[in-house]
Every structure is written in structure tokens, then in C-alpha cells.
């Protein structure tokens, strides 16, 4: 079991659907991250939230919309996705991201398939 | 920007044999280095980390890694591999407050 919980574990959606991925941690961490991981590839950073504010957006298409309602929760809203967006979406958290020396703790991910 | 290279895409070792996974980093200052392991269908689990101090760091599951500044390396080692160690291993470096992963090394363990 991980300390970062992601729901759902699997999601299948059509290109016109709207859905959301959820991530929750109760470790008191103030930095949270979204990564995208394609098969047999390393995770690619999408977004970073630091103290509930978006600090890094790695030029992610606007069909992905992150939200951090509070320090424990991180959402990723999905709309009008493309088949190439099918991937494992990983959430991570760390104590903060101001020093660089804080390890990130990962959830088990949401496996997303776009039909 | 920082980067990490893992030269070996796939390694096969026999159960009980020793293991070394290679990692080379590129970063102008002292890096923060990590090794993560990912089993199929799961997220990444932190094995160990290096920030400063002793260049030989111990991690979970019997793994260790040695930081060598002169070689820009942070290789992961285990003296005796177990079948449950079969997984994907990622080396990562943090600089400028964001983490960059290497391409990963897939470990297969033969009985």
C-alpha cells in the first residue's frame, strides 16, 4: 500500500467525455505532482503544485486541467482527450519542492484508455 | 538542465547473483540523486537517495548505491538478487526543483 492514493485505478473514456483523476495524501506534504507514463518509458512531468499554487506546467495541452483544492488533494480534469493520451497517470507528493532534496512519494497511478 | 542516462535498457541475472545497474548524471552543481523501482501495474517506490555526505548510501530491500563525482555516476548494487527484484529501475536527478528520470533499466531474474 502507498501513502498516496489515486482513484480510479482504471478509466476508459471516449474522446468527447469529461472525467477527473483524483489524488490524495495525508503526509502533510506541500508539493504535489502529476506525471504521464507511456509503456516502457519513464514518467514525464506534467504539473507541479507547491503550497496549493501551480508552479510548473510542462507545456501540457489545455485538455488536461489540474486543480489543487487543498494541500491534501490534487485533481486532473480531462476533456476531449486523444487516443495518444492513453497512458498511466501518476501522482506524487513531497514535503516541499523548494530545496530539491525531498524525495517524491508516488501513488499506484490511474491507467487511462481513450477509445 | 539536469539529465540522467541509464545505459542498459535490459539486464538479466540469475537468482542469487550480484547486480549492478548503471546511472550517469549531468548537472553543474551537486545533484540530488534517487533510485526508484517500479513493478508492473504499480507506481514508483523509492529505494534510496543521495544528497550529501557519505558517498555509499544504503536503501531498502538490500540495495545500495555509490556516488562518484569524478565519474558522474550513481550506480545501484545488490549482492544477491531475489526473484522478487524483477522490475523496472529508474535513476533520477533533481536540479532546479524538478525531477528528471532516466529511461529505466528492466531487470529480469532467471531461476
Interface residues (C-beta under 8 A of the other chain):
Chain A: X2 X4 X6 X40 X41 X42 X43 X45 X48 X56 X90 X92 X97 X98 X99 X100 X101 X103 X104 X105 X106 X107 X108 X109 X111
Chain B: X32 X34 X36 X41 X42 X43 X44 X45 X46 X49 X51 X90 X94 X95 X96 X97 X98 X99 X100 X101 X102 X103 X104 X106
